Amino acid sequence: EREAVLQTHMETFKSSSDSRKEELLQLKQDIERSYKEQLERMIEI
């Protein structure tokens, strides 16, 4: 079930335009950055 969803998601990702991919990549990096910052804050406490 989850594999099918993932497959569909990948197909959508591949067929999407380059600008859309760029947006998603940027979003992913922003999320990772904020996640790391939160983690570092937790460690400091």
C-alpha positions as CSV (number, residue, x, y, z in Angstrom):
1,E,0.0,0.0,0.0
2,R,2.7,2.5,1.1
3,E,4.9,1.4,-1.8
4,A,2.2,2.3,-4.3
5,V,1.8,5.7,-2.7
6,L,5.5,6.3,-2.8
7,Q,5.7,5.2,-6.4
8,T,2.9,7.6,-7.4
9,H,4.7,10.3,-5.5
10,M,7.9,9.6,-7.3
11,E,6.1,9.6,-10.7
12,T,4.5,13.0,-9.9
13,F,7.9,14.3,-8.8
14,K,9.6,13.1,-12.1
15,S,6.8,14.5,-14.3
16,S,6.8,17.9,-12.5
17,S,8.6,20.8,-13.9
18,D,12.2,21.7,-13.0
19,S,11.1,24.8,-11.1
20,R,8.7,22.7,-9.0
21,K,11.6,20.3,-8.2
22,E,13.7,23.3,-7.2
23,E,10.9,24.5,-4.9
24,L,10.6,21.1,-3.3
25,L,14.4,20.9,-2.8
26,Q,14.5,24.3,-1.2
27,L,11.6,23.3,1.1
28,K,13.4,20.1,2.0
29,Q,16.6,22.0,2.9
30,D,14.7,24.6,4.9
31,I,13.0,21.8,6.9
32,E,16.3,20.0,7.5
33,R,17.9,23.3,8.6
34,S,15.1,24.2,11.1
35,Y,15.1,20.6,12.3
36,K,18.9,20.8,13.1
37,E,18.4,24.1,14.8
38,Q,15.7,22.7,17.0
39,L,17.9,19.7,17.8
40,E,20.8,21.9,18.7
41,R,18.6,24.0,21.0
42,M,17.3,20.9,22.8
43,I,20.9,19.8,23.3
44,E,21.9,23.2,24.8
45,I,19.1,23.0,27.4
